[in-house]
Amino acid sequence: MIFTKAAAMLRYLHGGRADQSWERRIKQHTSVDLLIIDDFGLKPLTQFQSDDFYEIINERYMKKSTIFTGNRTIEDWHNLFPDPIIANSAMDRIAHNAHQIIMTGESYRNRKEVANNKTKS
């Protein structure tokens, strides 16, 4: 299992282009049984990020489990990609056999802050 922030994963993969370890780094993220990508979609993807993200999604498709967390609705994800064809392909693979859980209500972080403030008073 790998748990990673989306931005950290994409930086790590991009670094592999500079030192010729890109293939190994992609393999790390495509070979684990479960990949959890946290905070996906905070910012639009660059072309390199989009290509790397698609490579991971495509290699994992129908083989391994992937969990995404994010603050955008999945309908907004398409606009994060610079190329609509890559966006469509990635989103087709993500959506096929997917289970979407939408959480509403107050953030758990807010609840912790309130509880911490009460204990300090």
C-alpha positions as CSV (number, residue, x, y, z in Angstrom):
1,M,0.0,0.0,0.0
2,I,1.1,3.6,-0.7
3,F,-0.6,6.6,0.8
4,T,0.5,9.8,-0.8
5,K,-0.7,13.4,-1.4
6,A,-1.4,13.9,-5.1
7,A,1.1,16.9,-5.3
8,A,3.9,14.9,-3.6
9,M,3.3,11.9,-5.9
10,L,3.4,14.1,-9.0
11,R,6.5,15.9,-7.9
12,Y,8.2,12.5,-7.2
13,L,7.3,11.2,-10.6
14,H,8.5,14.4,-12.3
15,G,11.8,14.1,-10.5
16,G,12.3,10.7,-12.1
17,R,12.4,12.4,-15.5
18,A,15.5,14.3,-14.4
19,D,17.5,11.3,-13.0
20,Q,16.3,8.6,-15.4
21,S,14.3,6.8,-12.6
22,W,10.8,7.6,-14.0
23,E,10.1,4.0,-15.0
24,R,11.0,2.7,-11.6
25,R,9.0,5.3,-9.8
26,I,5.9,4.6,-12.0
27,K,6.3,0.9,-11.3
28,Q,6.3,1.6,-7.5
29,H,2.9,3.3,-7.8
30,T,1.4,0.8,-10.3
31,S,2.5,-2.4,-8.6
32,V,1.1,-1.9,-5.0
33,D,-2.3,-3.6,-4.3
34,L,-3.7,-0.3,-2.9
35,L,-2.8,3.3,-3.9
36,I,-4.4,6.1,-1.9
37,I,-4.1,9.5,-3.5
38,D,-5.0,12.2,-1.1
39,D,-6.1,15.8,-2.0
40,F,-6.4,15.1,-5.7
41,G,-7.5,18.2,-7.7
42,L,-6.4,21.0,-5.5
43,K,-4.8,22.6,-8.6
44,P,-5.0,22.0,-12.3
45,L,-2.5,19.5,-13.7
46,T,0.4,20.5,-16.0
47,Q,0.9,18.4,-19.1
48,F,3.7,16.3,-17.5
49,Q,1.5,15.8,-14.4
50,S,-1.4,14.8,-16.6
51,D,0.7,12.3,-18.5
52,D,2.1,10.8,-15.3
53,F,-1.3,10.6,-13.7
54,Y,-2.8,8.9,-16.7
55,E,0.1,6.4,-16.9
56,I,-0.6,5.4,-13.3
57,I,-4.4,5.2,-13.8
58,N,-4.1,3.3,-17.0
59,E,-1.6,0.7,-15.6
60,R,-3.7,0.2,-12.5
61,Y,-7.0,-0.1,-14.4
62,M,-8.8,-3.3,-13.6
63,K,-5.8,-4.7,-11.8
64,K,-5.3,-2.9,-8.6
65,S,-7.4,-0.7,-6.2
66,T,-7.0,3.0,-6.0
67,I,-8.7,5.5,-3.6
68,F,-8.8,9.2,-4.3
69,T,-9.7,11.9,-1.8
70,G,-10.4,15.5,-2.8
71,N,-12.5,18.5,-2.1
72,R,-13.8,18.8,-5.7
73,T,-16.7,16.8,-7.1
74,I,-15.7,14.2,-9.6
75,E,-17.5,16.2,-12.2
76,D,-15.0,18.9,-11.8
77,W,-12.0,16.6,-12.3
78,H,-12.2,16.7,-16.1
79,N,-11.3,20.4,-16.1
80,L,-8.1,19.7,-14.2
81,F,-6.5,18.1,-17.3
82,P,-4.9,20.3,-20.0
83,D,-5.9,17.8,-22.8
84,P,-9.6,16.8,-23.0
85,I,-8.7,13.4,-24.6
86,I,-6.4,12.4,-21.8
87,A,-9.1,13.7,-19.3
88,N,-11.8,11.5,-21.0
89,S,-9.6,8.5,-21.0
90,A,-8.5,8.9,-17.3
91,M,-12.0,9.7,-16.1
92,D,-13.4,6.6,-18.0
93,R,-11.0,4.4,-16.2
94,I,-11.5,6.0,-12.8
95,A,-15.3,5.9,-13.1
96,H,-15.6,2.3,-14.3
97,N,-16.5,0.1,-11.4
98,A,-16.0,3.0,-9.0
99,H,-17.8,3.7,-5.7
100,Q,-18.1,7.3,-4.9
101,I,-18.6,8.4,-1.3
102,I,-19.6,12.0,-0.8
103,M,-19.1,13.3,2.7
104,T,-21.0,16.3,3.9
105,G,-21.1,18.1,7.1
106,E,-18.6,19.8,9.3
107,S,-14.9,19.0,8.9
108,Y,-13.3,16.7,11.4
109,R,-10.4,19.2,11.6
110,N,-12.9,21.9,12.8
111,R,-14.2,19.5,15.5
112,K,-10.7,18.8,16.8
113,E,-9.9,22.5,17.0
114,V,-13.1,23.2,18.9
115,A,-12.3,20.3,21.3
116,N,-8.7,21.4,21.7
117,N,-9.8,25.0,22.5
118,K,-12.3,23.8,25.1
119,T,-9.6,21.8,26.9
120,K,-7.3,24.8,26.9
121,S,-9.9,27.1,28.5
